[in-house]
Every structure is written in structure tokens, then in C-alpha cells.
Amino acid sequence: MIHPQLSAFLLLPLLGNSALAVTANEPDPPSLVGLAVPADGPSINGWLEAAYNDNGGNFAVGRNRIQVGGEINDYGYLISVAYDEATATVGLQDAYATATYGSIGWTLGQFRAPTTSSHLVTESHQFFVDRTGFGGGGVRQTGLMASSSFDRFGWALAVMDDEGSGDEDLHARVTFDVIGSAHRDYEGSYDALDTSNLSLAAALDSGNGGDTTYIEATYSAGSLWALVELTDSETSSPLTISATYAVNSQYEVGYRAEDPDGSGETRTSFAVSRYVSGHDCKWTLQFDDGDDHDTERTEDQRIAAGFLVSF
């Protein structure tokens, strides 16, 4: 005869295995992180450029950004900050929310006004190390924007604060793809290789400081890319012509001529890019000359170099 206590002891392994089997079939309890953060939670990315400028005579932090963005239901958001080498401070860049109603997209917060391509292109996607300055030079303003596209047409309309006067500016931009489809968020031919495109755009900036009109044309064919920007304001009519040529998938060369104030004095830039992994990882070397007729080195001349990595 087996003692009852011994029988219970012999049954313990069986009971333990049964309990483990039941536990294995039960779902894991939800984590606090899973409850607090949406499934399509925020993503963090950005870029950093180590730069050298012989006019400034030192190494420096060039183009840089850290940005956080994502979507919650049908709404989106983006917040970004950047380090300014000149002031040694970190400042807010983009800070806006987006929504779509019908076929119209809405943007509310701090962002770039819809003016020129050189103003709107993402900083890390520039071929040249700096912008032309036409249309705002990448500066952000606060306001509300509506935008949409249909077939080959696109449009954007924004009401934004004029940081100088405190009043509101009206910005409007229309685009039309005559041939193909434009790669508007990239400068240069690298992202338009083996494609053909001709796109036109016009924009209006109306505010307390007067009205300014921007007209531009972008053309790409195979390894060639070109951009012409014309600005017409009450005081001047600046013009910029840029062109690049992709020698192969790793090297691209470019030339830019600017008449920034419509005076006829041209600023020229020569640049070459070495792509390690497209615009995500690249070397750039650029030479700037403030006057085409100078035969001796002046303060208007500059050699700039940078190594940019995106993450």
C-alpha cells in the first residue's frame, strides 16, 4: 500500500507539466510601452556633415539635423532640431502637424513656405553645400498651408507669419510637369539618372515688404540636370542657373552662377560629389568665387569640403 503523501509527491511532476502547458497557451500580457506608444510609433532620423571652410579657416559642423516624425491615425507630425555653428546653439527647425481631408493636405505649425525648389529641397539632398537663398534660403515660418496635386499639376497655398513685421504673408506655388515627373526633393542628376523630365513652377510671396514672384524651370535627361530660377521683386530681379552632370553612379560635377541682387555681378560655384551611398553618405568639394573677373584670391573666394552621413 502506497502512503497518500507519497502518492501526492509522485503526482507533482505531472501537475507541473500541466501548469506549464496551460501557461504556454496563454497570451503574454500587454506591456506598458505597447499601451503608450502606437504600433506605427515615431521614427528618428537625420544627418550630420563634418565640414571645412578655408575662408573661415577652421573645421566645423556643417549640415546637420535630428528629426522625429510619425503618424497617429490619419494625422502626421514632424519635429526637428539643428546645431548652428555660427552661434553655437541648437535651434528648432520644423515643428508641424499634417492631416488630409478629401484630396487636400493640410500643414499647421513651423515649416518652409512654398516658394522655390532651392528653398524647399531637403538640406541633405542638396548637391551644392549651400542654398541659393532664393525664396527664403531654407528659413522656417509659422502658419497654415493647404496643398494638393492632380495629374501633372500641383499647388500649395499658405498663410504665414512675417517674423519681421508680425503681420501675415501669403505664399502660393503652382507646378506643372511638362515631361515626365520631377524629383523635387533632390538637387542634381543623381536621383534622376536614366529619366527625362521638364518641370515648370511659379510662386508668389505677398506681404508687408511687397510682392515677389518666382519663376523656375527644371530639366533632366540621363546624366544631365539643370535648374533656372528667376526672382522678380519691386527692387531687383535676381537670377540663378545651376547644372550638374553625373559622370557615373559615384561622381557628379556641377556649376552654379548667381546674380543675387540683379546687379550683374555674378557669383559662381564649382562642385564635385563622391557618392558612397547616394545622398545618404557622400563627399562634397566646392569652390566659390564672388567675382568672375578676379585674378587674385579675395575674401569672396572660398574652398569648402564636407562629408555627410545620414542615419
Residue pairs with C-beta under 8 A, 6 or more apart in sequence:
38 70
38 71
38 72
40 70
40 71
41 70
42 68
42 69
42 70
43 68
43 69
43 70
44 66
44 67
44 68
45 67
45 310
45 311
46 64
46 65
46 66
46 67
46 80
46 310
46 311
47 63
47 64
47 65
47 123
47 124
47 308
47 309
47 310
47 311
48 61
48 63
48 64
48 308
48 309
48 311
49 61
49 62
49 63
49 64
49 306
49 307
49 308
49 309
50 59
50 61
50 62
50 306
50 307
51 59
51 60
51 61
51 62
51 63
51 129
51 304
51 305
51 306
51 307
52 58
52 59
52 60
52 304
52 305
52 306
53 60
53 302
53 303
53 304
54 302
54 303
54 304
55 299
55 301
55 302
55 303
55 304
60 85
61 83
61 85
62 85
62 129
62 306
62 308
63 123
63 124
63 126
63 129
63 306
63 308
64 82
64 83
65 80
65 81
65 82
65 93
65 123
65 124
66 80
66 81
66 82
67 78
67 79
67 80
67 81
67 93
67 94
68 78
68 79
68 80
69 76
69 77
69 78
69 79
70 76
70 77
71 77
74 99
74 100
75 97
75 98
75 99
76 97
76 98
76 99
77 96
77 97
77 98
78 94
78 95
78 96
78 98
79 92
79 94
79 95
80 92
80 93
80 94
80 95
81 90
81 91
81 92
81 93
82 90
82 91
82 93
83 89
83 90
84 90
84 91
92 110
93 110
93 140
94 109
94 110
94 111
94 140
95 109
95 110
96 107
96 108
96 109
96 110
96 111
97 107
97 108
97 109
98 105
98 106
98 107
98 108
99 105
99 106
100 106
103 148
103 150
104 146
104 147
104 148
105 146
105 147
105 148
106 144
106 145
106 146
107 144
107 145
107 147
107 158
108 143
108 144
108 145
109 142
110 140
110 141
110 142
111 140
111 141
111 143
111 145
112 119
112 120
112 136
112 138
112 139
112 140
112 141
113 119
113 135
113 136
113 141
113 143
113 158
113 160
113 169
113 171
113 205
114 120
114 145
114 147
114 156
114 157
114 158
114 171
114 172
114 173
114 203
115 134
115 135
115 136
115 171
115 173
115 203
115 205
115 214
116 132
116 134
116 135
116 136
116 201
116 203
116 214
116 216
116 229
116 231
117 184
117 187
117 201
117 216
117 218
117 227
117 229
118 131
118 132
118 133
118 134
118 135
118 187
118 227
118 229
118 240
119 131
119 134
119 135
119 136
119 137
119 138
120 135
120 184
120 185
121 131
121 184
121 185
121 186
121 187
122 185
122 186
123 138
124 279
124 280
124 308
124 310
125 185
125 186
125 187
125 191
125 279
126 187
127 187
127 188
127 190
127 244
127 252
127 254
127 271
127 273
127 284
128 187
128 242
128 254
128 256
128 269
128 271
128 284
128 286
129 271
129 284
129 286
129 304
129 306
131 137
131 138
132 229
132 240
132 242
132 256
132 258
132 260
133 260
134 214
134 229
134 231
134 238
134 240
135 203
135 205
135 214
135 229
135 231
141 160
141 161
141 162
141 163
141 169
142 160
142 161
143 158
143 159
143 160
143 161
143 168
144 158
144 159
144 160
145 156
145 157
145 158
145 159
145 160
145 171
146 156
146 157
146 158
147 154
147 155
147 156
147 157
148 154
148 155
149 155
152 176
152 177
152 178
153 174
153 175
153 176
154 174
154 175
154 176
155 172
155 173
155 174
155 175
156 171
156 172
156 173
157 170
157 171
157 172
158 170
158 171
158 172
159 168
159 169
159 170
159 171
160 168
160 169
160 171
161 167
161 168
161 169
162 168
162 169
162 207
162 208
162 209
164 208
164 209
165 207
165 208
165 209
167 207
167 208
168 207
169 205
169 206
169 207
169 208
170 204
170 205
170 206
170 207
171 203
171 204
171 205
171 206
172 203
172 204
173 201
173 202
173 203
173 204
173 214
174 201
174 202
174 203
175 182
175 184
175 199
175 200
175 201
176 199
176 200
176 201
177 197
177 198
177 199
178 198
178 199
178 200
179 196
179 197
179 198
180 195
180 196
180 197
180 198
180 220
181 197
182 197
182 199
182 218
183 191
183 192
183 195
183 197
183 220
184 199
184 218
186 192
186 279
187 227
187 242
187 244
188 225
188 244
188 246
188 252
188 254
188 273
189 220
189 222
189 223
189 224
189 225
189 244
189 245
189 246
189 252
190 246
190 249
190 252
190 273
190 275
190 278
190 279
191 278
191 279
192 220
192 225
193 222
193 223
193 246
193 249
194 222
195 220
195 222
196 220
196 221
196 222
197 218
197 219
197 220
197 221
198 217
198 218
198 219
199 217
199 218
199 219
200 216
200 217
201 214
201 215
201 216
201 217
201 218
202 213
202 214
202 215
202 216
203 213
203 214
204 211
204 212
204 213
204 214
205 211
205 212
205 213
205 214
206 212
210 233
210 234
210 235
211 233
211 234
212 231
212 232
212 233
212 234
213 231
213 232
213 233
214 229
214 230
214 231
214 232
215 229
215 230
215 232
216 227
216 228
216 229
216 230
217 227
217 228
218 225
218 226
218 227
219 225
219 226
219 227
220 226
223 245
223 246
223 247
224 243
224 244
224 245
225 243
225 244
225 245
225 246
226 241
226 242
226 243
226 244
227 240
227 241
227 242
227 243
228 239
228 240
228 241
228 242
229 239
229 240
230 237
230 238
230 239
231 237
231 238
231 239
236 261
236 262
236 263
237 262
238 258
238 259
238 260
238 261
238 262
239 258
239 259
239 262
240 256
240 257
240 258
240 259
241 256
241 257
242 254
242 255
242 256
242 257
243 254
243 255
243 256
244 252
244 253
244 254
244 255
245 252
245 253
245 254
246 252
247 253
249 275
250 274
250 275
251 272
251 273
251 274
251 275
252 272
252 273
252 275
253 270
253 271
253 272
253 273
254 269
254 270
254 271
254 272
254 273
255 268
255 269
255 270
255 271
256 268
256 269
256 271
257 266
257 267
257 268
258 266
258 267
258 268
258 269
259 265
259 266
259 267
260 267
265 290
265 291
266 291
266 292
267 288
267 289
267 290
267 291
267 300
268 288
268 289
268 292
269 286
269 287
269 288
269 289
270 286
270 287
271 284
271 285
271 286
271 287
272 284
272 285
272 286
273 282
273 283
273 284
274 282
274 283
274 284
275 281
275 282
276 282
276 283
279 308
279 310
280 309
280 310
281 308
281 309
281 310
282 307
282 308
283 305
283 306
283 307
284 304
284 305
284 306
284 307
284 308
285 303
285 304
285 305
286 302
286 303
286 304
286 305
287 301
287 302
287 303
287 304
288 300
288 301
288 302
288 303
288 304
289 300
289 301
290 298
290 300
290 301
291 298
291 300
294 300
294 301
